[in-house]
């Protein structure tokens, strides 16, 4: 198991590494790369300035008590962090000779603290890492410089002993690292409300600008999608969402998203200003730019049953559709896939998990959510006795290694493997080990199951 893998769940003293530098970004200070980085590579490993605390109040008390034990540089950098909505870090902050005010230290923890991750067993018996305030809150001096985007380029895992930041996409020299402060698999207006209430800013990333214009071009589809999301949130909170209702929500949000995309493509033929320069100039948008030359008929003709698109423009259009699906569709689809699996309808669950995996990969590649969906897709393929189950396992191992490092897949899936027959389990473990050896040797292909790369939404009625 590599140095920055799941072994960090146990006490250890990681060596701090940093492939980034601080710079003045448009929204304040940020972090950017010092070299080209590949997806899955560790970009930053940062120790917390203090051991994790229960909350911001406890952090303020601990920082006050241990202030003189911090180095002058740690004091200076801690005091330079934002601590209230209208505060700006000083251009040159010197170490304080006296203990800072409790309110300021509390504010620093509130704005910069990260909930620590813990290994959690899900109802499906698959383990995943989840960050919850109840696990403790830690402040990382380098990691606090990460700015937010609803289209993140890095995945951060705040372990109690070390923050590990991995690239989730290709990063070029000098490119800013951006992470997600909030759940980005939620509609645009939900994300904005949480960011404004918690961090006192409105996100202006290219995804938000684009998504706002897409849904504004289709008011009726927007109304239907928002209504479906409110129903889903109510049912999820009450724990009363039936399979029938989940199925209806999944189909409704998929249809609304398809309608919004079609109407947007019609609108931009007459109004080129619907695609502002801030969107067109972003490298992340380049993957979807060719889709803007497509028509509403192209959207209606999208083959979502598993066939690979034959033209680049329709390939980009499918990618664009997946990106939009991440907002309203992904969360209820995740819940429905779990329900189908619990009902032992493995083939149907497998097809939906593939769709969830591919939609999640568009927005949050090499993330815990991506890994969970890919692993569930592979395990449901095994349960359905698919002839391609090994290819799906290999793909999920590749994604898991890019998210957590080598050696994590079997640890996360251990609970699900306990009930497998011994020959099947040995075959699976050998498949995983072989795949990890290929990954470490740098010879594993980018995708080992190309035939399942199209989003499958059919057959859910």
C-alpha positions as CSV (number, residue, x, y, z in Angstrom):
1,X,0.0,0.0,0.0
2,X,1.5,3.3,-1.0
3,X,2.5,6.1,1.4
4,X,-0.6,8.2,0.8
5,X,-3.2,5.4,0.5
6,X,-5.7,4.2,3.1
7,X,-2.9,3.4,5.5
8,X,-3.3,7.1,6.6
9,X,-6.4,6.0,8.4
10,X,-4.0,4.7,11.0
11,X,-1.6,7.0,13.0
12,X,1.4,7.8,10.9
13,X,3.9,10.7,10.2
14,X,3.7,11.4,6.5
15,X,6.4,13.3,4.8
16,X,5.0,16.5,3.4
17,X,5.3,16.8,-0.3
18,X,4.2,19.7,-2.5
19,X,4.1,20.0,-6.3
20,X,2.3,23.3,-6.1
21,X,2.9,27.0,-5.3
22,X,0.7,29.8,-3.9
23,X,-0.3,32.5,-6.3
24,X,-2.8,35.4,-6.5
25,X,-5.9,34.0,-8.2
26,X,-8.9,36.0,-9.4
27,X,-10.8,35.0,-6.3
28,X,-7.9,35.5,-3.9
29,X,-4.9,33.3,-3.2
30,X,-4.8,29.9,-4.8
31,X,-2.6,26.9,-5.6
32,X,-1.2,26.0,-9.0
33,X,0.9,23.2,-10.3
34,X,4.7,23.3,-10.6
35,X,4.7,20.6,-13.3
36,X,2.4,18.6,-15.5
37,X,0.3,16.1,-13.4
38,X,-1.5,13.0,-14.5
39,X,-4.9,11.9,-13.1
40,X,-4.5,10.0,-9.8
41,X,-1.1,11.5,-9.0
42,X,-0.6,13.0,-5.5
43,X,-0.2,16.7,-5.9
44,X,-0.1,17.8,-2.3
45,X,0.3,16.1,1.1
46,X,-0.2,18.5,4.0
47,X,-0.1,18.0,7.8
48,X,-2.8,19.7,9.9
49,X,-1.6,22.7,11.9
50,X,-3.2,21.1,15.0
51,X,-4.7,17.7,15.6
52,X,-8.3,17.5,14.4
53,X,-10.8,19.2,16.7
54,X,-14.5,18.6,17.3
55,X,-15.5,22.0,16.0
56,X,-14.4,25.6,15.4
57,X,-14.8,26.5,19.1
58,X,-12.5,23.6,20.1
59,X,-10.0,24.6,17.5
60,X,-9.9,28.2,18.8
61,X,-9.4,26.9,22.3
62,X,-6.6,24.5,21.2
63,X,-4.9,27.1,19.1
64,X,-4.9,29.6,22.0
65,X,-3.5,27.1,24.4
66,X,-0.8,25.8,22.0
67,X,0.0,29.2,20.3
68,X,3.5,29.5,21.6
69,X,4.3,25.9,20.4
70,X,3.6,26.9,16.8
71,X,6.5,28.1,14.8
72,X,6.6,31.7,13.7
73,X,5.9,30.6,10.1
74,X,2.9,28.6,11.2
75,X,1.6,31.5,13.3
76,X,2.1,33.9,10.3
77,X,0.4,31.6,7.8
78,X,-2.5,30.7,10.1
79,X,-3.2,34.4,10.8
80,X,-3.1,35.1,7.0
81,X,-6.1,32.8,6.4
82,X,-9.6,34.3,5.8
83,X,-11.6,34.4,9.0
84,X,-14.9,36.2,8.1
85,X,-16.9,36.9,5.1
86,X,-15.6,40.5,4.6
87,X,-12.0,39.7,5.6
88,X,-9.1,39.8,3.3
89,X,-5.7,38.2,4.2
90,X,-3.0,40.9,4.8
91,X,-0.4,41.3,2.1
92,X,2.3,40.6,4.7
93,X,1.3,39.1,7.9
94,X,3.8,38.7,10.7
95,X,3.7,36.3,13.6
96,X,1.7,37.6,16.5
97,X,3.4,38.3,19.8
98,X,0.2,37.7,21.6
99,X,-2.5,35.0,21.3
100,X,-5.0,36.0,18.7
101,X,-8.6,36.8,19.6
102,X,-10.8,33.7,20.1
103,X,-13.3,35.0,17.5
104,X,-10.6,35.2,14.8
105,X,-9.3,31.7,15.5
106,X,-12.9,30.4,15.4
107,X,-13.5,32.2,12.1
108,X,-10.3,30.7,10.6
109,X,-11.5,27.2,11.5
110,X,-15.0,27.9,10.2
111,X,-13.8,29.2,6.8
112,X,-10.9,26.8,6.3
113,X,-11.5,23.7,8.4
114,X,-12.1,20.4,6.6
115,X,-14.2,17.5,8.0
116,X,-11.9,14.5,8.4
117,X,-12.6,11.3,6.4
118,X,-13.4,8.0,8.0
119,X,-14.0,4.6,6.5
120,X,-17.7,3.9,6.5
121,X,-19.6,0.7,5.8
122,X,-22.5,1.5,3.5
123,X,-25.8,-0.5,3.7
124,X,-24.6,-2.4,0.6
125,X,-21.6,-3.7,2.6
126,X,-19.2,-1.7,0.4
127,X,-16.9,0.6,2.3
128,X,-16.1,4.2,1.3
129,X,-14.5,7.3,2.8
130,X,-16.8,9.9,4.0
131,X,-16.0,13.4,5.4
132,X,-18.3,14.3,8.3
133,X,-17.9,17.1,10.9
134,X,-18.5,14.4,13.6
135,X,-15.2,12.8,12.5
136,X,-13.3,16.0,13.5
137,X,-12.3,19.2,11.8
138,X,-8.7,20.0,10.7
139,X,-7.0,23.1,9.3
140,X,-4.3,22.5,6.7
141,X,-2.1,25.6,5.9
142,X,-1.4,24.6,2.3
143,X,-4.7,22.9,1.7
144,X,-6.6,25.9,2.8
145,X,-5.3,27.7,-0.3
146,X,-7.4,25.5,-2.6
147,X,-10.2,27.4,-4.2
148,X,-13.6,26.0,-5.1
149,X,-15.1,25.1,-8.5
150,X,-18.2,23.1,-9.4
151,X,-16.0,21.4,-12.0
152,X,-13.1,20.3,-9.7
153,X,-9.7,19.3,-11.0
154,X,-8.5,17.7,-7.8
155,X,-9.9,15.3,-5.2
156,X,-9.0,16.1,-1.6
157,X,-9.0,13.5,1.2
158,X,-8.6,15.1,4.7
159,X,-7.2,12.2,6.8
160,X,-6.6,13.0,10.5
161,X,-2.8,12.9,10.0
162,X,-2.5,14.3,6.5
163,X,-4.5,16.0,3.7
164,X,-3.9,14.1,0.5
165,X,-4.8,15.9,-2.7
166,X,-4.8,13.9,-6.0
167,X,-5.3,15.2,-9.5
168,X,-8.6,14.0,-10.9
169,X,-7.8,15.3,-14.4
170,X,-4.8,16.1,-16.5
171,X,-3.1,19.2,-15.1
172,X,-0.7,21.4,-17.0
173,X,2.2,23.4,-15.6
174,X,0.9,26.5,-13.9
175,X,-2.8,25.3,-13.8
176,X,-4.8,26.2,-10.7
177,X,-5.9,23.4,-8.5
178,X,-9.7,23.6,-7.6
179,X,-11.7,21.4,-5.4
180,X,-15.4,21.1,-4.5
181,X,-16.5,22.7,-1.2
182,X,-20.0,21.4,-1.5
183,X,-21.9,18.6,-3.1
184,X,-21.6,19.3,-6.8
185,X,-24.0,16.6,-7.8
186,X,-26.8,18.9,-7.1
187,X,-28.6,21.5,-9.2
188,X,-27.0,24.9,-9.8
189,X,-29.3,26.9,-7.5
190,X,-28.8,24.5,-4.6
191,X,-25.0,24.7,-4.9
192,X,-25.1,28.5,-5.0
193,X,-27.4,28.7,-2.0
194,X,-25.0,26.6,0.1
195,X,-21.9,28.4,-1.0
196,X,-23.4,31.8,-0.2
197,X,-24.7,30.7,3.2
198,X,-21.6,28.9,4.4
199,X,-18.7,30.6,2.6
200,X,-20.3,33.9,1.6
201,X,-19.5,33.8,-2.1
202,X,-21.3,33.0,-5.3
203,X,-19.5,30.5,-7.6
204,X,-18.7,31.9,-11.1
205,X,-17.0,28.8,-12.5
206,X,-17.6,28.0,-16.2
207,X,-19.9,25.1,-15.3
208,X,-22.2,27.3,-13.2
209,X,-22.3,30.0,-15.9
210,X,-23.1,27.3,-18.6
211,X,-25.6,25.4,-16.5
212,X,-27.5,28.6,-15.6
213,X,-27.9,29.4,-19.3
214,X,-28.9,25.9,-20.3
215,X,-31.8,25.8,-17.9
216,X,-32.8,29.4,-18.5
217,X,-33.3,28.5,-22.1
218,X,-35.9,25.8,-21.1
219,X,-38.2,27.3,-18.4
220,X,-40.7,24.5,-18.4
221,X,-38.1,21.8,-18.2
222,X,-36.4,23.7,-15.4
223,X,-39.7,23.9,-13.5
224,X,-40.3,20.1,-13.9
225,X,-36.7,19.3,-12.8
226,X,-36.8,21.5,-9.8
227,X,-40.1,20.0,-8.7
228,X,-38.6,16.5,-9.1
229,X,-35.6,17.5,-7.0
230,X,-37.8,18.9,-4.2
231,X,-39.7,15.6,-4.1
232,X,-36.5,13.6,-4.0
233,X,-35.1,15.7,-1.2
234,X,-38.3,15.4,0.9
235,X,-38.5,11.6,0.4
236,X,-34.8,11.1,1.0
237,X,-35.0,13.1,4.3
238,X,-38.1,11.1,5.4
239,X,-36.7,7.8,4.1
240,X,-39.9,7.1,2.3
241,X,-38.9,7.1,-1.3
242,X,-40.3,3.9,-3.0
243,X,-38.7,2.2,-6.0
244,X,-41.6,3.2,-8.1
245,X,-41.2,6.9,-7.2
246,X,-37.4,6.7,-7.6
247,X,-37.8,5.2,-11.0
248,X,-40.2,8.0,-12.0
249,X,-37.8,10.7,-10.6
250,X,-34.9,9.1,-12.6
251,X,-36.8,9.1,-15.8
252,X,-38.3,12.6,-15.3
253,X,-35.0,14.2,-14.6
254,X,-33.4,12.5,-17.5
255,X,-36.2,13.7,-19.8
256,X,-36.1,17.2,-18.4
257,X,-32.3,17.4,-18.9
258,X,-32.6,16.2,-22.5
259,X,-35.2,18.8,-23.2
260,X,-33.2,21.6,-21.7
261,X,-30.1,20.6,-23.7
262,X,-32.2,20.5,-26.9
263,X,-33.8,23.9,-26.3
264,X,-30.4,25.4,-25.4
265,X,-28.9,24.3,-28.6
266,X,-31.7,25.9,-30.6
267,X,-31.3,29.1,-28.6
268,X,-27.6,29.5,-29.2
269,X,-28.1,29.4,-32.9
270,X,-29.7,32.8,-32.7
271,X,-28.0,34.1,-29.6
272,X,-24.3,33.5,-29.5
273,X,-24.0,35.6,-26.3
274,X,-25.6,32.7,-24.4
275,X,-22.0,31.3,-24.4
276,X,-20.0,34.0,-22.6
277,X,-16.3,34.4,-23.1
278,X,-15.7,33.2,-19.6
279,X,-17.0,29.8,-20.7
280,X,-15.5,29.6,-24.2
281,X,-12.0,30.4,-22.9
282,X,-12.0,27.7,-20.2
283,X,-10.0,24.5,-21.0
284,X,-12.6,22.4,-19.2
285,X,-15.3,23.5,-21.7
286,X,-13.3,22.4,-24.7
287,X,-14.5,18.8,-24.4
288,X,-18.1,20.0,-25.0
289,X,-17.6,22.8,-27.5
290,X,-18.2,20.7,-30.6
291,X,-21.6,19.7,-29.1
292,X,-22.8,23.3,-29.4
293,X,-22.8,22.8,-33.2
294,X,-25.4,20.0,-32.8
295,X,-29.1,20.4,-33.2
296,X,-32.2,19.5,-31.2
297,X,-32.7,16.6,-33.6
298,X,-29.2,15.3,-32.6
299,X,-30.2,15.4,-29.0
300,X,-33.3,13.4,-29.6
301,X,-31.4,10.9,-31.7
302,X,-28.7,10.3,-29.1
303,X,-28.3,6.5,-28.6
304,X,-28.1,5.9,-24.9
305,X,-28.4,2.1,-25.1
306,X,-24.7,1.4,-25.1
307,X,-23.7,1.9,-28.8
308,X,-20.6,4.2,-29.3
309,X,-21.4,7.4,-31.1
310,X,-20.0,7.5,-34.6
311,X,-19.1,11.2,-34.9
312,X,-17.0,13.4,-32.7
313,X,-19.8,16.0,-32.4
314,X,-22.3,13.4,-31.1
315,X,-19.6,12.0,-28.8
316,X,-19.2,15.5,-27.3
317,X,-22.9,15.9,-27.2
318,X,-23.2,12.7,-25.1
319,X,-20.5,14.0,-22.8
320,X,-22.4,17.3,-22.5
321,X,-25.6,15.5,-21.7
322,X,-23.8,13.5,-19.0
323,X,-22.4,16.6,-17.4
324,X,-25.9,18.1,-17.2
325,X,-27.3,14.8,-15.8
326,X,-24.9,15.1,-12.9
327,X,-27.1,17.9,-11.5
328,X,-30.6,16.5,-11.2
329,X,-30.4,12.9,-12.2
330,X,-27.3,11.4,-10.5
331,X,-28.5,11.4,-6.9
332,X,-31.9,9.7,-7.5
333,X,-30.2,7.3,-9.9
334,X,-27.6,6.3,-7.2
335,X,-30.5,5.5,-4.8
336,X,-32.4,3.5,-7.4
337,X,-29.3,1.5,-8.4
338,X,-28.9,0.5,-4.7
339,X,-32.5,-0.5,-4.5
340,X,-32.3,-2.7,-7.6
341,X,-29.2,-4.4,-6.2
342,X,-30.9,-5.0,-2.8
343,X,-33.8,-6.6,-4.7
344,X,-31.2,-8.9,-6.4
345,X,-32.1,-7.6,-9.8
346,X,-28.5,-7.6,-10.7
347,X,-28.6,-7.2,-14.5
348,X,-30.8,-4.1,-14.3
349,X,-28.7,-2.8,-11.4
350,X,-25.6,-3.3,-13.4
351,X,-26.9,-1.3,-16.4
352,X,-27.9,1.6,-14.1
353,X,-24.6,1.5,-12.2
354,X,-22.8,1.8,-15.6
355,X,-24.8,4.9,-16.3
356,X,-24.1,6.4,-12.9
357,X,-20.4,5.6,-13.2
358,X,-20.1,7.4,-16.6
359,X,-22.1,10.4,-15.5
360,X,-20.0,10.7,-12.3
361,X,-16.8,10.3,-14.3
362,X,-17.8,13.4,-16.3
363,X,-18.0,15.6,-13.3
364,X,-16.0,13.9,-10.5
365,X,-13.4,11.5,-12.0
366,X,-11.2,9.6,-9.6
367,X,-13.4,10.6,-6.6
368,X,-15.0,8.4,-3.9
369,X,-18.3,8.7,-5.7
370,X,-16.7,7.6,-9.0
371,X,-15.0,4.7,-7.3
372,X,-18.2,3.6,-5.5
373,X,-20.2,3.6,-8.7
374,X,-17.5,1.7,-10.7
375,X,-17.1,-0.9,-7.9
376,X,-20.9,-1.4,-7.6
377,X,-21.0,-1.8,-11.4
378,X,-18.3,-4.5,-11.3
379,X,-19.8,-6.4,-8.4
380,X,-23.3,-6.3,-9.9
381,X,-21.8,-7.7,-13.2
382,X,-20.3,-10.6,-11.2
383,X,-23.7,-11.2,-9.5
384,X,-25.4,-11.2,-12.8
385,X,-22.8,-13.7,-14.1
386,X,-21.8,-11.3,-16.9
387,X,-19.2,-12.7,-19.3
388,X,-17.4,-9.3,-19.1
389,X,-17.3,-9.1,-15.3
390,X,-13.4,-9.2,-15.1
391,X,-13.2,-6.2,-17.5
392,X,-15.6,-4.3,-15.2
393,X,-13.5,-5.2,-12.1
394,X,-10.3,-4.1,-13.8
395,X,-11.9,-0.8,-14.7
396,X,-13.1,-0.3,-11.1
397,X,-9.6,-1.1,-9.8
398,X,-8.1,1.5,-12.2
399,X,-10.5,4.1,-10.9
400,X,-10.0,3.1,-7.3
401,X,-6.2,3.3,-7.6
402,X,-6.5,6.8,-9.0
403,X,-8.8,7.9,-6.1
404,X,-7.1,6.2,-3.1
405,X,-3.8,4.7,-4.3
406,X,-2.9,1.0,-4.7
407,X,-4.2,-1.7,-2.4
408,X,-7.5,0.0,-1.6
409,X,-10.0,-2.0,-3.8
410,X,-10.0,-5.2,-1.8
411,X,-10.1,-3.3,1.5
412,X,-13.2,-1.4,0.4
413,X,-15.0,-4.4,-1.1
414,X,-14.1,-6.9,1.7
415,X,-17.6,-7.0,3.2
416,X,-19.1,-7.8,-0.2
417,X,-16.6,-10.6,-0.8
418,X,-17.2,-12.5,2.4
419,X,-20.1,-14.5,1.0
420,X,-18.5,-15.4,-2.3
421,X,-17.7,-19.0,-3.0
422,X,-13.9,-19.7,-2.4
423,X,-13.1,-20.4,-6.0
424,X,-14.9,-17.2,-7.2
425,X,-13.2,-15.1,-4.5
426,X,-9.8,-16.4,-5.4
427,X,-10.4,-15.6,-9.1
428,X,-11.5,-12.1,-8.2
429,X,-8.6,-11.4,-5.9
430,X,-6.2,-12.6,-8.6
431,X,-7.9,-10.4,-11.2
432,X,-7.5,-7.4,-8.8
433,X,-3.8,-8.2,-8.1
434,X,-3.0,-8.5,-11.8
435,X,-4.7,-5.2,-12.6
436,X,-2.8,-3.4,-9.8
437,X,0.5,-4.8,-11.1
438,X,-0.3,-3.5,-14.6
439,X,-1.2,-0.1,-13.1
440,X,2.1,0.1,-11.2
441,X,4.0,-0.9,-14.3
442,X,2.2,1.8,-16.2
443,X,0.8,-0.6,-18.8
444,X,-2.9,-0.7,-18.0
445,X,-5.1,0.8,-20.7
446,X,-7.2,4.0,-20.0
447,X,-10.4,2.0,-20.1
448,X,-10.8,-1.8,-20.0
449,X,-14.5,-1.9,-20.8
450,X,-15.1,0.5,-23.7
451,X,-18.2,-1.3,-24.7
452,X,-19.9,0.0,-21.5
453,X,-18.9,3.6,-21.8
454,X,-22.2,5.0,-23.1
455,X,-24.8,6.1,-20.6
456,X,-27.6,3.5,-20.4
457,X,-30.9,4.9,-19.4
458,X,-33.2,2.6,-21.4
459,X,-35.2,-0.1,-19.8
460,X,-36.0,1.8,-16.7
461,X,-39.7,2.1,-17.4
